[in-house]
Amino acid sequence: MNTHQTPPAALPSTLLEPLRRPRRHRGFTLIELMIVVAVATVLLGFGVPSMTALTNANKLTAASNAFLSSLRLARSEAFKRNGRVVLCKSRDGVACNPGGGWEQGWLVFHDANGDGVHDDGETVIQRGNPLPASLRFTGNSTVGRYVSFVASGSTRMMGGGFQAGTITVCNQSLERSEARQIVLNAVGRPRVQKVALDSCA
């Protein structure tokens, strides 16, 4: 039995040439890189405004829903307690603050003596947190300082008259932009609607 094996034939030098040469790693040229940056800039230019608009809309929705929830809570507590429950502006979550806007925060409390002010001993039902500094949250004259629900669930001024009004939430801007309005009718039912404002100072 012949165990002798023929050695493999030598490979042609033309096939070995690529193996001998070091490989060159090809990257981007400066022109290619500039094109990529230009395209990315254009795409970001379209994306950033729409992202800003989406963020602003989310802030408006969150703020108006938080306030709407507090109004509904105050109304249901007035039913339950068979007495006046007030929602007032409050900077510190302790006392009512007649100045400034609703964006500073608010307080829901059982107004046992019916004076529209949170006094010592009156039960605090809820504290509303301050809103982002970019938001403006203002009410017209009837709901600019407080909202008061009586035992029937309707809204009443401290003097006894019906209390209805509109509270507007908007992102501070000198340009036309989207906003939310919380509309409160005389029987105490609140609702939210979308509006557009020419400016929001």
KEKE-3310 file (N, C-alpha, C; in steps of 0.2 Angstrom, whole numbers, plus 5000, padded with zeros to 4 digits):
npx = (5004:5003:5008:5013:5010:5005:5012:5002:4998:5007:5000:4995:5004:4996:4985:4989:4993:4982:4982:4994:4994:4991:4974:4964:4954:4939:4932:4920:4921:4925:4916:4905:4902:4898:4886:4878:4877:4870:4858:4853:4851:4841:4830:4829:4825:4812:4806:4808:4800:4787:4788:4789:4777:4769:4773:4769:4755:4753:4756:4746:4735:4737:4737:4724:4716:4720:4715:4701:4698:4700:4689:4678:4680:4678:4664:4658:4661:4654:4641:4642:4646:4636:4637:4646:4659:4675:4686:4701:4714:4730:4746:4754:4748:4741:4734:4722:4725:4722:4728:4738:4738:4729:4739:4748:4745:4732:4719:4707:4694:4683:4672:4667:4662:4657:4664:4672:4686:4700:4700:4708:4706:4696:4693:4705:4704:4710:4726:4732:4745:4758:4759:4769:4781:4779:4766:4750:4736:4721:4706:4690:4681:4672:4676:4689:4696:4691:4681:4666:4656:4640:4629:4619:4627:4628:4636:4640:4641:4649:4640:4628:4624:4622:4637:4646:4658:4674:4689:4705:4718:4735:4750:4763:4765:4768:4763:4750:4742:4737:4725:4717:4701:4692:4676:4663:4647:4631:4625:4635:4643:4658:4667:4679:4686:4694:4703:4709:4721:4726:4737:4746:4749)
npy = (4994:5011:5024:5037:5054:5066:5082:5097:5107:5122:5138:5150:5165:5177:5174:5175:5188:5197:5193:5196:5210:5224:5226:5240:5251:5258:5273:5287:5300:5317:5325:5316:5315:5328:5329:5320:5326:5338:5333:5327:5339:5345:5336:5336:5349:5349:5340:5345:5357:5350:5341:5350:5356:5345:5342:5354:5353:5341:5346:5356:5347:5339:5348:5354:5343:5339:5350:5350:5337:5341:5350:5342:5333:5342:5345:5333:5331:5341:5337:5325:5329:5338:5352:5367:5367:5373:5378:5385:5397:5394:5396:5390:5379:5379:5391:5402:5411:5426:5433:5432:5419:5403:5394:5393:5384:5375:5373:5362:5363:5360:5371:5376:5387:5395:5406:5407:5406:5397:5392:5389:5373:5369:5356:5350:5344:5342:5346:5355:5354:5366:5372:5369:5382:5388:5389:5398:5401:5406:5414:5420:5435:5430:5417:5419:5420:5410:5394:5389:5376:5371:5362:5356:5353:5363:5378:5392:5409:5418:5427:5422:5422:5414:5405:5405:5402:5404:5396:5398:5389:5390:5390:5400:5413:5424:5422:5415:5401:5385:5381:5377:5377:5378:5376:5381:5378:5385:5376:5369:5360:5355:5357:5353:5362:5364:5377:5391:5404:5421:5426:5422:5429)
npz = (5000:4995:5004:5002:4999:4987:4987:4989:4975:4972:4975:4963:4961:4959:4966:4979:4981:4986:4999:5004:5004:5015:5022:5017:5027:5023:5025:5028:5017:5017:5010:5009:5023:5026:5018:5025:5037:5033:5028:5040:5048:5041:5042:5056:5058:5053:5062:5076:5078:5078:5088:5099:5099:5102:5115:5121:5120:5127:5140:5142:5141:5153:5163:5162:5164:5177:5185:5181:5187:5201:5202:5200:5211:5221:5219:5221:5235:5241:5239:5247:5260:5262:5262:5260:5249:5244:5231:5230:5225:5229:5235:5245:5249:5260:5264:5256:5242:5235:5225:5209:5197:5193:5191:5201:5210:5220:5232:5239:5250:5264:5267:5281:5288:5278:5272:5261:5263:5268:5284:5301:5306:5297:5285:5274:5258:5246:5239:5226:5215:5210:5193:5178:5175:5162:5159:5159:5168:5170:5176:5172:5179:5188:5192:5195:5208:5216:5217:5221:5228:5233:5244:5235:5224:5214:5209:5218:5222:5236:5240:5236:5223:5207:5201:5187:5174:5165:5164:5158:5151:5145:5135:5138:5126:5113:5101:5090:5097:5103:5116:5131:5138:5153:5156:5167:5171:5178:5185:5191:5183:5175:5160:5147:5134:5118:5112:5101:5104:5101:5108:5123:5137)
capx = (5000:5007:5006:5016:5005:5008:5011:4998:5002:5008:4995:4998:5006:4991:4980:4992:4994:4978:4983:5000:4993:4986:4968:4963:4947:4937:4928:4917:4925:4922:4910:4899:4900:4894:4879:4874:4875:4865:4851:4850:4849:4834:4825:4828:4821:4805:4804:4808:4793:4781:4789:4788:4769:4766:4775:4765:4749:4753:4756:4739:4730:4738:4735:4717:4713:4721:4710:4695:4697:4699:4682:4673:4680:4675:4657:4656:4662:4649:4636:4643:4646:4630:4639:4650:4666:4678:4692:4704:4721:4734:4753:4758:4744:4738:4730:4719:4729:4718:4732:4741:4734:4728:4745:4752:4742:4725:4717:4700:4693:4676:4671:4662:4658:4655:4667:4677:4693:4702:4702:4710:4701:4692:4696:4708:4702:4715:4730:4734:4752:4760:4760:4775:4781:4778:4759:4746:4730:4718:4699:4687:4680:4668:4680:4696:4698:4688:4675:4662:4650:4635:4626:4616:4631:4628:4641:4637:4646:4648:4634:4622:4622:4625:4644:4648:4664:4678:4696:4709:4725:4738:4757:4765:4768:4766:4760:4744:4743:4732:4724:4711:4696:4688:4670:4659:4640:4628:4623:4641:4646:4663:4669:4685:4686:4700:4702:4715:4722:4731:4743:4746:4754)
capy = (5000:5016:5030:5043:5058:5071:5088:5101:5112:5129:5143:5155:5171:5182:5173:5176:5195:5201:5191:5200:5217:5225:5229:5247:5252:5264:5277:5292:5306:5324:5327:5312:5317:5335:5327:5317:5331:5342:5329:5326:5345:5346:5332:5339:5356:5347:5336:5349:5360:5346:5339:5355:5357:5339:5343:5359:5350:5337:5350:5358:5342:5337:5354:5355:5337:5340:5355:5347:5332:5344:5353:5336:5331:5347:5345:5327:5332:5346:5332:5320:5333:5342:5358:5371:5365:5378:5377:5392:5398:5393:5396:5386:5373:5380:5397:5404:5417:5430:5436:5428:5414:5396:5390:5393:5378:5376:5370:5360:5362:5360:5378:5375:5393:5398:5413:5406:5407:5392:5394:5384:5368:5367:5350:5351:5338:5340:5351:5355:5356:5371:5370:5372:5390:5391:5389:5403:5398:5412:5413:5427:5438:5426:5411:5422:5419:5403:5391:5386:5372:5370:5355:5353:5352:5369:5383:5398:5415:5419:5432:5418:5421:5408:5406:5401:5406:5400:5396:5397:5386:5391:5390:5407:5414:5430:5420:5411:5394:5381:5382:5374:5381:5374:5380:5379:5381:5387:5370:5366:5355:5358:5353:5356:5363:5366:5384:5394:5411:5425:5426:5420:5432)
capz = (5000:4995:5009:5000:4996:4983:4990:4985:4970:4975:4973:4959:4965:4958:4971:4985:4981:4990:5006:5006:5005:5021:5020:5019:5029:5019:5029:5025:5014:5020:5007:5012:5030:5025:5015:5030:5042:5030:5028:5047:5050:5038:5046:5063:5057:5053:5068:5082:5079:5079:5095:5104:5099:5105:5122:5124:5120:5133:5146:5142:5143:5159:5168:5162:5167:5184:5188:5180:5192:5207:5202:5201:5218:5226:5219:5225:5242:5243:5240:5252:5266:5263:5264:5255:5247:5240:5228:5229:5223:5235:5234:5250:5251:5267:5264:5250:5239:5230:5219:5204:5193:5196:5190:5207:5214:5223:5238:5240:5257:5267:5270:5286:5290:5272:5270:5255:5265:5273:5291:5305:5308:5291:5282:5268:5255:5241:5237:5219:5214:5205:5186:5175:5174:5156:5158:5162:5170:5172:5176:5171:5185:5192:5194:5196:5214:5219:5214:5227:5227:5239:5245:5229:5219:5210:5211:5221:5224:5243:5241:5235:5216:5203:5199:5181:5171:5161:5166:5152:5152:5139:5135:5137:5120:5109:5094:5090:5099:5106:5123:5134:5143:5158:5156:5172:5171:5184:5190:5193:5179:5172:5154:5144:5127:5114:5108:5099:5107:5097:5112:5130:5141)
cpx = (5004:5005:5009:5010:5008:5007:5006:5002:5002:5003:4998:4999:5000:4986:4982:4993:4989:4979:4989:4999:4989:4980:4967:4955:4945:4932:4924:4922:4921:4916:4904:4897:4896:4887:4875:4872:4869:4858:4848:4848:4842:4829:4824:4824:4814:4802:4804:4802:4787:4782:4788:4780:4766:4767:4770:4758:4748:4752:4749:4734:4731:4736:4727:4713:4714:4716:4703:4693:4696:4692:4677:4674:4677:4667:4655:4656:4657:4643:4636:4643:4640:4631:4643:4657:4669:4684:4695:4711:4725:4742:4757:4754:4741:4732:4728:4723:4725:4722:4735:4736:4734:4734:4749:4750:4735:4724:4709:4699:4685:4676:4665:4658:4656:4657:4671:4684:4694:4704:4705:4704:4696:4696:4699:4707:4707:4719:4733:4741:4753:4761:4767:4775:4779:4770:4756:4739:4726:4710:4696:4685:4676:4671:4688:4700:4697:4683:4672:4656:4646:4633:4623:4620:4632:4634:4637:4642:4645:4642:4628:4621:4625:4632:4645:4654:4668:4686:4700:4716:4729:4746:4759:4768:4765:4763:4754:4745:4737:4731:4718:4707:4692:4681:4665:4652:4637:4626:4629:4645:4651:4665:4675:4684:4693:4699:4709:4715:4727:4737:4741:4751:4755)
cpy = (5006:5022:5036:5047:5064:5078:5093:5106:5119:5134:5148:5162:5177:5181:5175:5184:5199:5199:5195:5207:5219:5228:5236:5248:5258:5267:5282:5297:5312:5326:5323:5314:5323:5334:5324:5322:5336:5339:5329:5333:5347:5342:5334:5345:5354:5344:5340:5353:5356:5343:5344:5356:5351:5340:5348:5357:5345:5341:5353:5353:5340:5342:5354:5349:5337:5344:5353:5341:5335:5347:5347:5333:5336:5347:5339:5327:5336:5341:5328:5324:5337:5349:5361:5368:5370:5376:5384:5392:5397:5392:5390:5380:5373:5386:5399:5411:5421:5432:5430:5423:5407:5392:5389:5387:5380:5372:5368:5359:5363:5367:5378:5382:5398:5405:5413:5407:5400:5394:5388:5379:5365:5362:5352:5344:5337:5347:5350:5357:5362:5368:5372:5379:5393:5391:5395:5400:5403:5411:5420:5429:5434:5420:5413:5420:5412:5401:5388:5382:5371:5363:5352:5351:5358:5373:5389:5403:5415:5423:5428:5417:5415:5410:5401:5405:5401:5401:5394:5395:5387:5391:5397:5408:5420:5428:5416:5404:5391:5382:5378:5378:5376:5378:5377:5382:5382:5381:5366:5360:5358:5354:5357:5356:5365:5373:5386:5402:5414:5426:5424:5423:5430)
cpz = (5000:4999:5007:4996:4992:4986:4986:4981:4973:4971:4968:4963:4964:4963:4978:4986:4986:4998:5009:5008:5011:5018:5022:5021:5026:5023:5025:5022:5018:5017:5009:5019:5030:5023:5021:5035:5039:5030:5035:5050:5047:5041:5053:5063:5056:5059:5075:5083:5081:5086:5100:5104:5102:5113:5125:5124:5126:5139:5147:5145:5150:5165:5168:5165:5175:5188:5187:5186:5199:5208:5203:5208:5222:5225:5222:5232:5245:5244:5246:5259:5268:5265:5259:5255:5242:5237:5227:5227:5229:5233:5238:5251:5257:5267:5257:5248:5234:5224:5215:5201:5196:5195:5196:5212:5217:5229:5238:5247:5259:5270:5275:5288:5284:5270:5264:5257:5269:5279:5295:5307:5303:5287:5275:5264:5250:5240:5230:5218:5209:5198:5184:5174:5168:5155:5162:5163:5174:5172:5175:5178:5190:5195:5195:5202:5217:5215:5220:5225:5234:5239:5239:5224:5214:5213:5213:5223:5232:5244:5239:5227:5213:5201:5193:5178:5167:5164:5160:5154:5145:5140:5134:5130:5117:5103:5095:5092:5102:5113:5125:5138:5147:5159:5162:5172:5177:5188:5192:5189:5175:5165:5151:5137:5124:5111:5106:5101:5102:5101:5119:5134:5148)
residu = (MET:ASN:THR:HIS:GLN:THR:PRO:PRO:ALA:ALA:LEU:PRO:SER:THR:LEU:LEU:GLU:PRO:LEU:ARG:ARG:PRO:ARG:ARG:HIS:ARG:GLY:PHE:THR:LEU:ILE:GLU:LEU:MET:ILE:VAL:VAL:ALA:VAL:ALA:THR:VAL:LEU:LEU:GLY:PHE:GLY:VAL:PRO:SER:MET:THR:ALA:LEU:THR:ASN:ALA:ASN:LYS:LEU:THR:ALA:ALA:SER:ASN:ALA:PHE:LEU:SER:SER:LEU:ARG:LEU:ALA:ARG:SER:GLU:ALA:PHE:LYS:ARG:ASN:GLY:ARG:VAL:VAL:LEU:CYS:LYS:SER:ARG:ASP:GLY:VAL:ALA:CYS:ASN:PRO:GLY:GLY:GLY:TRP:GLU:GLN:GLY:TRP:LEU:VAL:PHE:HIS:ASP:ALA:ASN:GLY:ASP:GLY:VAL:HIS:ASP:ASP:GLY:GLU:THR:VAL:ILE:GLN:ARG:GLY:ASN:PRO:LEU:PRO:ALA:SER:LEU:ARG:PHE:THR:GLY:ASN:SER:THR:VAL:GLY:ARG:TYR:VAL:SER:PHE:VAL:ALA:SER:GLY:SER:THR:ARG:MET:MET:GLY:GLY:GLY:PHE:GLN:ALA:GLY:THR:ILE:THR:VAL:CYS:ASN:GLN:SER:LEU:GLU:ARG:SER:GLU:ALA:ARG:GLN:ILE:VAL:LEU:ASN:ALA:VAL:GLY:ARG:PRO:ARG:VAL:GLN:LYS:VAL:ALA:LEU:ASP:SER:CYS:ALA)
# end
